[in-house]
Amino acid sequence: AVALADVGPNFRGGVWSPDDETIYFTPGTQAGIWKVSAQGGKSVQVVARESKGYDDFGYWWPIAMLPGGQRLLFTSCCGRTRIMVLDLASGKRTPILENAFFARYVSTGHVIFAQGHALLAARFDADTLKVGNPVKILDNFVTSSNVHAQYTISQNGTLVYFDGVSDFQRNLVRIDRNGAIHPIGK
């Protein structure tokens, strides 16, 4: 293991750049978004949180880069929770979804995100930042009060998540392409 950056006790997610050269992350609840070389070194703040006009407590879960590697999705919370896009060149922040958190972009041109204990998908134009009408993918999967959602999606489209609405009711399942649920480990 190699230490890349000090993220402190309140780490709120990170993502590698598409060229594998940079890691963008949130080291604390009110720290904004930072970057560090993939080889480690000095961390540099990319953008500070801005509460003016957004009721933002912090910028959390920068876990998805958009195509081209110049913008990333993150969750702004907690006065109002929303998904935002950060343009890394200009620092401009653009809200794209209200009352949503923990977003990922998938190569089909969709943004996947959580609302309450539901996981939704919406068509997303990464150039114009326009979001289509959301469709619920599943209900009752594990989310938490720190606007974290227990799911991930592989590059080939496999969705993995914790079933249930609390941290104490977890069942690992696999869903095939036809939507059939297959429990794992039972």
C-alpha positions in Angstrom: 0.0 0.0 0.0 1.2 3.5 -0.8 -0.1 6.6 0.9 -1.3 9.1 -1.7 -2.9 11.8 0.4 -4.1 12.6 4.0 -7.9 12.4 3.8 -8.7 12.7 7.5 -11.5 11.0 9.4 -14.4 12.5 7.4 -13.4 11.3 3.8 -16.4 11.7 1.5 -15.4 9.9 -1.7 -13.0 10.1 -4.6 -12.5 9.2 -8.3 -9.6 8.6 -10.6 -9.3 10.7 -13.7 -9.7 8.8 -17.0 -6.0 9.2 -17.8 -5.1 7.6 -14.4 -3.0 10.7 -13.5 -5.1 12.5 -10.9 -7.4 11.5 -8.1 -10.2 14.0 -7.1 -11.6 13.6 -3.6 -13.3 15.2 -0.6 -11.2 15.0 2.5 -13.9 16.3 4.9 -17.5 17.3 5.3 -16.8 21.0 4.6 -13.5 20.8 2.7 -14.6 21.2 -0.9 -13.1 19.1 -3.7 -9.4 18.4 -3.8 -6.9 16.7 -6.2 -3.7 14.7 -5.8 -1.4 13.1 -8.3 -2.0 9.3 -8.6 1.6 8.9 -7.5 0.9 10.9 -4.3 2.2 14.2 -3.2 0.8 17.5 -2.2 -3.0 17.8 -2.3 -4.5 20.9 -4.0 -8.0 22.3 -3.5 -9.9 22.4 -6.8 -13.0 24.2 -5.5 -14.2 25.3 -2.1 -17.8 24.8 -1.0 -20.0 27.8 -1.7 -23.0 28.2 0.5 -24.2 31.5 -1.1 -27.5 30.7 -2.9 -27.2 26.9 -2.6 -27.5 26.1 1.1 -24.4 23.9 0.7 -22.9 22.4 3.8 -20.4 20.4 1.8 -19.4 18.9 -1.5 -19.4 15.2 -1.1 -19.0 12.0 -3.2 -17.1 13.1 -6.2 -17.3 9.6 -7.6 -17.9 9.9 -11.3 -16.1 11.6 -14.1 -18.0 12.6 -17.3 -16.7 11.7 -20.8 -13.6 13.7 -21.7 -12.4 13.8 -18.1 -12.9 17.6 -17.7 -16.1 17.5 -15.5 -17.2 15.4 -12.5 -20.4 14.6 -10.7 -20.7 15.3 -7.0 -23.3 15.6 -4.3 -23.9 19.0 -2.7 -25.6 18.8 0.6 -27.1 19.2 3.2 -29.5 22.2 3.3 -30.7 20.9 0.0 -29.3 17.7 -1.5 -28.5 17.8 -5.2 -26.3 16.4 -7.9 -24.0 18.9 -9.4 -21.4 19.0 -12.2 -18.1 20.6 -11.6 -16.2 21.9 -14.6 -12.5 21.3 -13.6 -11.1 24.0 -15.9 -13.4 26.9 -14.9 -14.6 25.8 -11.4 -18.2 26.4 -12.5 -20.8 24.3 -10.6 -24.0 23.4 -12.3 -26.9 21.7 -10.4 -28.5 19.0 -12.5 -30.8 17.1 -10.1 -32.6 18.2 -6.9 -33.2 15.9 -3.9 -30.7 13.4 -5.3 -27.4 12.1 -4.2 -24.5 9.7 -5.0 -24.5 9.9 -8.8 -22.6 7.8 -11.3 -22.4 8.2 -15.1 -22.7 5.1 -17.2 -21.6 4.8 -20.8 -25.2 4.3 -22.1 -25.6 8.1 -21.6 -27.5 7.8 -18.2 -26.9 9.2 -14.8 -27.7 6.7 -11.9 -28.5 8.3 -8.5 -30.3 7.7 -5.2 -33.4 9.4 -3.8 -34.3 8.2 -0.3 -34.0 4.4 -0.5 -34.7 4.2 -4.3 -32.1 4.0 -7.1 -33.1 5.9 -10.3 -31.7 6.3 -13.8 -32.2 9.2 -16.2 -31.0 9.9 -19.7 -28.2 12.4 -19.5 -26.6 14.5 -22.2 -23.0 15.1 -20.9 -22.4 17.9 -23.3 -25.5 20.1 -22.5 -26.0 18.7 -19.0 -29.7 18.1 -19.7 -31.3 15.3 -17.7 -34.3 13.3 -18.9 -37.2 12.0 -16.8 -35.9 9.6 -14.1 -37.0 6.0 -14.0 -36.9 3.9 -10.8 -34.5 1.0 -11.1 -35.1 -0.5 -7.6 -36.5 0.3 -4.2 -35.3 -0.5 -0.7 -31.6 -0.5 -1.1 -29.2 0.7 1.6 -28.5 4.4 1.8 -27.4 6.4 4.9 -27.9 9.7 6.5 -24.6 11.0 5.1 -26.1 10.8 1.6 -24.2 7.7 0.8 -25.7 4.9 -1.3 -24.5 1.3 -1.2 -24.2 0.5 -4.9 -21.7 0.5 -7.7 -21.8 -0.2 -11.4 -19.0 -1.9 -13.4 -17.8 -0.8 -16.8 -19.8 -3.6 -18.4 -23.0 -2.5 -16.7 -23.2 -4.9 -13.8 -25.0 -3.3 -10.9 -24.0 -4.4 -7.3 -25.9 -3.1 -4.3 -26.9 -3.8 -0.7 -30.6 -4.8 -0.5 -32.7 -3.5 2.4 -33.3 -0.1 4.0 -30.9 -0.3 7.0 -27.3 -1.2 7.5 -28.5 -4.2 9.4 -30.6 -5.8 6.6 -28.1 -6.6 3.9 -28.4 -9.2 1.2 -25.9 -9.3 -1.6 -27.7 -10.1 -4.9 -26.8 -10.3 -8.6 -29.4 -9.1 -11.2 -29.1 -10.6 -14.6 -29.9 -8.7 -17.8 -33.5 -9.8 -17.7 -34.0 -8.3 -14.2 -34.1 -11.6 -12.3 -32.6 -11.3 -8.8 -30.2 -14.0 -7.7 -29.1 -14.0 -4.1 -25.4 -14.5 -3.5 -24.0 -16.3 -0.5 -27.2 -17.9 0.8 
